Amino acid sequence: MMSQIQFINEFPEEEVFTYDKRIRLLKERKLRQTQEKIDREGGLDEDDYGRVVPPENAHFDFVPTHENGSFYGYKGWTLNYTRILNQHPLYCDPLDAFVGRGFFFMTRAKGEIWNPDYPYTELKKEFSKYNIVCGIGSDGHFTPDIQMGLELGWGGILEKLKKCRIENPVLECREFYDSEEQIVECIIAFLKRMAGEIQALSEQERNPYLKKNLQEMAQVNLKISDQSPSTMREAIQWMCWFSFFSRLYNRGPSGGQLDELLRPYFEADMAAGRITEEEAKFYIACLFLNDTRYYQLGGPDESGKDMTSRISYLILDAADWINIACNLTVRVHDDSDEELIRKGVEYLFKNKTGWPRFSGDNSLVNGFVKCGYTKELARRRLAGGCHWMSIPGMEYTLNDLVKVNTAKVFEVAYYDMMKHEEEPSVALLWEYFERHLGKAVAVTAKGILFHLKYQEKNEPELICNLLSHGPVEEGRDITKSARYFNMCIDGAGLATVADSFAACEQRIEKENKITFEDLTRHMQFNYSDFDGEYVRQMMLHSERYCGGDTAGDAWAKRISKTFSDMVREQSRLYPEICFIPGWFSWSNTLEFGRNIRATPNGRHDGEAISHGANPHSGFRKDGAVTAIANSIAAIQPGYGNTAPFQLEVDPGLANSPEAVDKMVSLIRTLLEQGNTLLNINIIDKDQILQAHQNPSLYPDLVVRVTGFTAFFSMLSPEFRQLVVDRVLAVNAGSEEERQVIEKETRRK
Amino acid sequence: MKGLVTDIQRFSLNDGPGIRTTVFLKGCNMRCAWCHNPETIDSRPELLFYPQNCIHCYKCVSVCPSKAHKLIGGEHRLFRDLCIRCGKCTAVCYAQALQMSGKLMSVEEIMREVLQDRTYYIDSMGGVTFSGGEVFCQPEFLLSLMDACRKEGIHTAIETNLASPFSVMEPVLKKTSLVMCDLKLWDSEEHRRWTGIGNEQVLKNIQLLDELGIPFIVRTPLIPGITDGDENLEQIADFLQGLHNLQYYELLNFNPLGNGKYDALSRENPFAKHRPLPQQQVQILLDALEQKHLAVKFA
């Protein structure tokens, strides 16, 4: 039965289990649950989260605290969170080492996200004009300090809250402490209830092996309900529950430096003979099954010393064992353990499921230092999400939540110029673009300030506050009390804009092939008028971004630098906030594209804009990876946030030990060149095309979609097309083959 | 100095050690029946026509000075016998239905492209590979390219059929870091039948190359029913056993990707239906060669 959430007496009494068998069975169940999500919820264009479909008889209702039917602020969230937690049933699989699977996120189910008592009508007009994702009312997307949680335990956190309340007896802190204490007390009660329910299930279970596992699970859960964990199993169970609590609240944050989080427990368990390496790997694999959180491995500690340890390798081995959607990042620095990188590449080649990815320490650290931070602090900034970095427990960021659609800005600028200028030119177009981009960035910064001012009244971060440095001590939400406010402003559509500028420059001004007026007419007809397709092909095949020292490359550098400077300028205007530029579009690529008419780079009306910092497909005949790598390195915004390189590799390249050497070398070099983050897909072109046509035939095909990995079958057709397009951009073989395949896939 | 270049492929992983840029020179002195790069054979520029890309703008019809492009019954037809290879049609064909294979490029132009990946060559111990066609159809240009690479400290490799006079090749070979050469068939008559020339000069050149002390790799493409016989491979292996600077002997599986190019050149591909050898069959060949005490690789 698919919506089952407890699996007692599923196996005969005499059935014998090994860790390997349990992993196989757990993975099979995971694939069935994924299919169930697709069948019942219609798939999802985002991370897997380890979430399962709730049982059909489960019903979660909210108590509105606002006349619009939603709830807001400390009281609204506390009331509803504790109420849901008290009702939440236990998901328990006796094959698993842990419990902690959840069904939904309250933010998605509560109704209107933003508290209408705090309107921002004027800002909205500008957001709409430039197609800005403003981040107002968004949550999570920073990294809590999991280590703090492991050290304190829920009991310790409650004690800390009570102590800090005494130190902050002022009225404005009362609501914070009231809410947080209620939440933590509710969590402790919930965990004790869970431990009791697991114990009861263990009594029902007839298979002695699984019964024993359930008994141990119950003991672990009882222990960590209020005490801090002391074994690896307890520590991971604590982390699983933290994931659950934060996901349930608002989808939650990222994980942290997993090898260093687990190392003390692993080493103590090994020294005491409490655990084998196989058991440790099993626990880690179950952690991945529980949730697809982002974790970092390797990289330097504060002093620059490499943090790779035995458990770093076990983590990769565990991910290989379970081999599902997984978000591991290996941090590469000058003193990296070469073997860890190599191991990562081997698994990337072996499984072809898009993990791990690789981040470049030098460019990230040097960039962040330019924001005024120390190198030591910069090294603590870990890979935490699709494209972002965060210092655990220290930052509030709105990472990946604020996007300026620069292609829309270009469109506004283009038509503004055509309306007001008798003799339009590329130089004038740049002036208009610069002016509108400046306005777009400025209003984005205002939106962030508005969010910081009112988010506490809308949706305080009641879970992540508990593992952050500042909120509990000061009695204020993290939007008021974070140690650092490093607010992310990402640009989107870089290649669309760069290619458009380059095409205009080349075809209109250098070659005199067309005028601005004629081009505008063709674009207004979406290139479907007489000679429209001819003009489109001409513009499309101009010198493109990532072509290698092309006009498109030069424009991309100019655009990126201008954007970065404009974002940094906001920090000078608002000195209390550090605004950090990046290039990343996430899944907004499609939606952003829908809002833009045909563009001068030959893009049709409504087609997706370019993805992150990547080029549009067909950017170069040989699709050379090194050409893209050089171009993306050259447009890095340079202040510690990323412009990721999404690399699609043909599996034909991954067929020998020499290929692993070459890929390791490629990774090292492109990160040394200045790239910040490398996401790699190794996808067979034929397989992805077949899976696109019939996803259910490929239930275990995992791809790196943008920053995250996901089961391909869970993605919407549009999103699948996005992945297919990227694969075809470099793996289709010849240009002519690519064009034929593209036509075929779009027709279908 | 300018040379005729078919293509420049960056991030090339299968043409020598490390990460490489492969420069394909146009023109070949062999006529291998199975050639999967037919556009590289002729030493003049050639027009490739991909009708599936044609958007029926007929700009080519209006610019062609020899009336090689015609509009017949609403269909774009190319009359190759009229084509004077001027390339004017390709300059107006943005949809890339018409493409010119073979572009005159200077050493400087090529080096500009090559140098863009310099950092990738360093860490991976890669470099530049000159391939064809047959590279020694343009020996002076090749020598200039070799000198330019050496000046930049870039590792060089060449892929050659070694079917040119040794005196023509020697100046280049002496400056090359690695030579990858083909020995397709042991029997000279068979070699002549399938490639257009006998193998005597190739065999002699392999021995002379060995005496130069330059590391080299000998490769045999596995063409089903032609080069993949036990006897052929064993005889080649016997010949290779006595060589001192041979790095290894490499078997290359049949490459079936040439069909589109044959169509684009309006030529029939006699090997259109051939497929690569299955892994099992390749393994049998590798096992047999193992007896020869020779380092053998398969790609």
Contacts between the chains, C-beta under 8 A, distances in Angstrom:
chain1	res1	chain2	res2	distance
A	531	B	57	7.2
A	533	B	55	4.9
A	533	B	57	7.2
A	533	B	95	7.8
A	534	B	55	6.5
A	534	B	57	4.3
A	534	B	59	6.9
A	534	B	94	6.9
A	534	B	95	7.7
A	537	B	55	6.4
A	537	B	94	3.8
A	537	B	95	4.4
A	537	B	96	7.8
A	538	B	94	4.2
A	540	B	94	7.2
A	541	B	94	4.9
A	541	B	96	6.9
A	548	B	10	7.4
A	548	B	113	6.9
A	548	B	116	5.4
A	549	B	112	7.3
A	549	B	116	6.3
A	621	B	7	7.7
A	622	B	7	7.4
A	622	B	8	7.6
A	622	B	9	4.9
A	622	B	10	6.0
A	622	B	11	7.5
A	624	B	9	7.3
A	624	B	10	3.6
A	624	B	11	4.4
A	625	B	10	8.0
A	625	B	11	4.4
A	626	B	10	5.3
A	626	B	11	4.6
A	626	B	19	7.0
A	626	B	116	7.3
A	626	B	117	4.6
A	626	B	120	5.3
A	627	B	10	5.8
A	627	B	11	7.5
A	627	B	116	7.1
A	630	B	116	6.2
A	630	B	117	7.6
A	653	B	13	5.5
A	656	B	299	7.9
A	658	B	17	7.9
A	659	B	13	6.5
A	661	B	124	7.4
A	662	B	13	5.5
A	662	B	18	6.4
A	662	B	19	5.7
A	662	B	124	5.6
A	662	B	126	7.7
A	665	B	18	6.8
A	665	B	19	6.4
A	665	B	120	7.3
A	665	B	123	4.7
A	665	B	124	3.6
A	665	B	126	7.9
A	666	B	11	7.9
A	666	B	19	6.2
A	666	B	120	6.6
A	666	B	124	7.0
A	668	B	123	5.8
A	669	B	19	7.9
A	669	B	119	5.4
A	669	B	120	5.0
A	669	B	122	7.7
A	669	B	123	4.8
A	669	B	124	7.2
A	670	B	120	7.8
A	672	B	119	7.3
A	672	B	123	7.9
A	673	B	119	6.2
A	733	B	257	6.7
A	734	B	257	7.9
A	734	B	260	6.1
A	734	B	261	7.9
A	735	B	96	6.4
A	736	B	50	4.6
A	736	B	52	6.8
A	736	B	53	6.2
A	736	B	96	7.5
A	736	B	260	5.9
A	736	B	264	7.4
A	737	B	260	6.5
A	739	B	52	7.2
A	739	B	53	5.8
A	739	B	96	7.7
A	740	B	52	5.6
